[in-house]
Amino acid sequence: DISNLITLDESEKTIKFNEIGYYKISFTVSAYPSVTGVDFDPETDIVSVGFRKINTDEVYVGVGEWVFNGEAIELFASGVISVIDTNSLYELANLSIKTIYLNTPDIRNISSSSYFSNSLVTVLIEYLGKQS
C-alpha cells in the first residue's frame, strides 16, 4: 500500500481505512471445521468467514459452506463497502460457532518455495474512490 490507504495492525489483527470512500474487499480462505463425529452435522460442520467491523455483527462481506468429512475447502468472497468513518476498525473473522482451522498443502510438496503460491488466507483491498 504505497499510498497509505489502509493501516494493518498485525498485533491486533485489524484493518483501518485511512480514506473515506468505496473499497472492494475480496478474500480467499482455505479452512475446515473441528469435526467430532463421523456423521455430517449440518448445525456444526460449517466454515463461515466474514469481513466485519470489530466487536459487532456488521458483516459486510462473508461466505459460508457446509464441510463434509472435515475436509478443507477453499472459500471465496467479494463485495464493496462504503467507509464513512476512518476511525473504525475491521477484521476478517471466523463466524462459525465452532473453531475452524486453516489448511493448505505443505510448502515442501510444491515446486515453489514462495508462501504466496500456497497461502492460507488472501485478502485483496481495492480503493474504488469517493462518491461524487
N, C-alpha and C positions, 0 to 999 in steps of 0.2 A: 504494500500500500504506500506508494511514493507520494501520494497527495494527502495523507493523514485523514482519510475519510472515516476510518474506524480505529478504535483502540481495543486491542485484545489483551485482556488481563489473564495471563497464563496461571497465576497462582489462585485467582478467584474463579477462573473458567468462565469469564463473562466477556461480552462484546458490547462496546458503547459506540454509537454512531455520532460522529462529530459534525455532520452536516445535515440540516433538515432537508427532506426530500423523499423520493421513492427509491427503494432498493429491491433488486431481485435477489432472493435467497434460494440457493439450491444446495442440497446436501445428499450424500450417499452414506449409508451405514451398513456394515456387514456385522450381523449380530444373531444371537439365538437366546431363547429364554432358559431359565433354570427349569428343568423338567424333572418331576418327581416320580412319575409312573410311566408304564408302557402304553397306556391308553391315552389317546388325544383328549385333552380337556379344553373345550372352546372358551372357557372362562379364564384360563390362566396361561395357556400355551400361545402367547401373543408377544410380538415385539412391536412397540409403538414408540415413536420418537418424534419430538416436536421442537420447533424454534419458537421460544416464548419470552415474554418479559419475565424477569426473575421474580420469584415469590408470588406469582399469580398463575391463574389458569388461562391467561390470554395467549393462546397458541395461535400463531399467525401462519405457520407452515408446518404441516405434520403428515405423518404416514404411519400406517399400522398394518400388520398382516399376521394371520394365524401361522404357526410354525408346527409342522408335523414331525414327530420323532426327534425333536430337539436339534434339528439340523440348522446350520447357519444359513441365513438368507441375506440378500443384498437389497436394501430398501433405498428408494429414491424419492425425493420430494422437491418441489419447486413452487415458488409463489412470490408475490410482490407485497411489500409492506410500505406503509407511509409513516415516516418518522417525523414527529412534530415536536418532540422533547429530546434534546441531546443529552439530558441527564439520566435518561432511562437506561437500564442495563438489561441485556438479553442473554439467553443461553440456549444451547442445544441440550435437550433433556430427555431422559427415559420417562415416558408417560405410562409405561406398563405398571401394573400393580406389583409384579414380581421383578426381581433383579434380572437384567439382561447382561449378556457377555459379548464382547467384541471378538470377532474371529476373521482371520484370513489365512491363506496358505503360508507356511513357513517361508521366510525370505531365502532360506538355503535351498528351497526347491524351485526357485525362479532363476532365470538366466540373467537377471539384473540385480545388482547389489543396492539399487536405489529403493528406499522405502516408499517413494512416491509411486512406484509401479505396483504397489501392493498395500495401499493404505486401508486402515480400519474405518476411518471417518474422513470424509472430504467435505468441506464447506466452501462454497463459492458465493461471494457477495459482490453484486454489480450495482454501481450507482447509476440510476436512471435519470436523475436530475430533479429539479423542482417544478411544481405546477406553475404555469404562467398565469 
